[in-house]
Amino acid sequence: KFDALILDNGGKFGVFIRDWKREISITQIRQLHKACKDVEDIEGGV
């Protein structure tokens, strides 16, 4: 689940707000992928 959704020029983008204190890992990539699949008509997420 994203912490925020941004609507911009008809596009929808999800945002995670986290303090991971290190490089992104495969676990965070999987969370991003799942969150993108769970939100209808999303363009992507960060």
Order of alpha helices (4+ residues) and beta strands (2+ residues): beta-beta-alpha-beta
